[in-house]
Amino acid sequence: MTHARIVKQIPPRFSLDVEIPLAAGVTALYGPAGAGKTLILEILAGFARPDSGRILLDDVILFDAQSRVSVAPRRRKCGYIAQHDALFPHMTLRQNLVFPAKRFPRLERHRRVGEMIERFQLADSATLRPHEVGPAQRLRCAVARALIAVPKLLLIDERAFDAPLLEQVRTAFAGPILLVTGDLDLCCAAADEVIVLVAGRIVQRGTPRAVLDRPASVEIARLLGIPNLFRGTIAALDPAHDSSRLDFGQFVLTGPYIPGHFRGDSVWVAVHPEELRVYSGDLESQPNFVSAPLVRASHGARFVRLEFSGGIFADVSREEFARQKDNKDWQVEFPPSALRVL
């Protein structure tokens, strides 16, 4: 079992109080700056000491406040990839890899170093020092150095990882990986579980898709970057037809039936911008079509975000925007299945 129960007071900011079971695969810690994400990694690695709690790694106790056990960082078998470069600047990349492999016999050491150099494409830069190579090569070297010591837990703190590199890590390392990241795309592409952390507390956890599709509160929805958040009133509920009618003042939408609520209740509704559809022409009489003037269009690398009056945002492909950019009247469709009541 790999499990952490951690409590630490951080006056006057907050009290860190989390319980994290870690299974094989990638667990992503996501949250605002100052939520305690890096502190959790530091505590697991042994660089910071909690006030109370217990940390188990493969059923070995690394920390137990009650029995006063606290294993030194060098004996915890945790690989740590820090937020900032931590390679030895006076050593070449190869020498950086040799250093943690010194505990192996000479032939085994050379084999492991050579394998990591090949796996992480470091052959052309192995004789160079960290300042002589680019950030991507330094990061790959940091990953190789962390893995060459055969850790039982890998801790990654907010580095410029992408999905292919993280997949390489998963291929080379079968144990649990705890990743601090602010990249939701990376979470969806590579993480098995996302833990949302706010002010030292876990406010939601689950698969990336489940967390994004069903944020537990409006605050979490804002944290996840969902721009369409509307407060309205339940105008009607029809369980027989699995439908509801939601009144937002300036427009009314039909959505799925909302169990556990009553007519007249105030609710928040979140809608992902990529699930909205846009049209031209007079379609406002159609169900769930809202007429809204276009305020601005922001061109991104993969889509164009359209901002309409009333705080409505829709993401469309660049090709779709090119076809509709000259619209005089804009209509935004809210598919009922896209409405998520918080």
C-alpha positions, 0 to 999 in steps of 0.5 A, a space after each residue: 500500500 502507498 498512502 499518505 495522511 498529512 496534516 500541517 499548519 501553515 499560519 496564517 495562510 491555511 492548514 494542509 489536511 489531505 489523505 492521498 492513496 496512490 496507485 500505479 499510474 499518474 495522479 495529478 494535483 491541480 489547484 491555484 498557487 499557494 494551495 499546498 501542492 508543492 508542499 505535499 511533494 516536499 513532505 512525501 520526499 522528506 524535505 518538509 515535516 508534517 505536524 501529524 499523519 502517516 506516510 506509507 510507501 509499499 507498506 514501509 512507514 516513511 513517516 508516523 507522527 505517533 511513533 515518531 518515525 521519519 525516514 531521511 529523504 535519501 532513504 525514502 526511494 522517492 524520485 523528485 523532479 523539482 520545479 526548477 533545474 536541479 542538475 549539478 551545473 559542474 557535471 556533464 549530463 552523463 555525469 549527472 546520471 552516473 552520480 545516483 547510479 554509483 550504488 550499482 556495480 560498475 557494469 550495471 551502472 554503465 548499462 543503466 546510464 547507457 539505457 537512460 541516455 538512449 531512452 531519453 534521447 541524450 546521446 548528442 548532449 551527454 558530454 555537455 553541461 546543463 547550461 550548454 543544452 536547452 530546457 527540453 534536454 535538461 528536463 529529459 536529463 532530470 527525468 532520467 536521473 530520477 529514474 536511474 535510482 529505481 524509485 518506488 514513487 516519482 514526484 514531479 513538480 510543475 515542469 514543462 512536461 508534455 503528454 509524449 514525455 509523460 508517456 515515456 516516463 510511464 513506459 520506464 516506470 511502473 510505480 505511482 507518479 504524483 504530478 503537480 500541474 496547471 495544464 488541464 490538457 495534460 491532465 486529460 491526456 495522461 493522468 488517471 486521476 485528478 485531485 483538485 486542491 484549494 487552500 490545503 484541502 481536497 475539494 474534488 477528485 476523480 478521473 479528469 473527464 469526470 472532474 471536468 464534466 461534473 465540477 462539484 461547485 461553481 468555485 471549482 468550475 471557475 478554477 477549471 477555467 469554465 467561462 460559461 457560468 450562469 445563475 438561474 431559477 428552476 421554472 419547471 420540473 418534469 420527471 416524466 419527460 426527464 426535463 427541466 426549464 431554467 430561467 436566467 432572466 434574459 433567456 430561458 433554457 430547457 435542460 435535463 431533469 434535476 433530481 433533488 431540487 424543487 421549482 423555484 430553487 436557485 442553481 448555478 449552471 456550467 456549460 463548456 464553450 466547445 459544446 455550444 453551437 453558433 448560427 446566423 439568422 432568426 432562430 430565437 424561437 427555436 428551443 435553447 437558441 439565444 440571440 446575442 451580439 458578438 463582442 469579440 473573437 479571440 484566435 487561439 492555436 486550435 480554436 476561435 473563442 467567441 465572446 457574446 454579450 451576457 457572458 456567453 462564450 463559444 469555441 469554434 474551429 477556425 474553419 467554422 469561424 471563417 464561414 460565419 465571421 460576417 454574420 449580422 445576427 448571431 444565434 447560440 444554441 445550448 444543447 440540453 445535454 451540455 447544461 451541468 447543474 452545480 
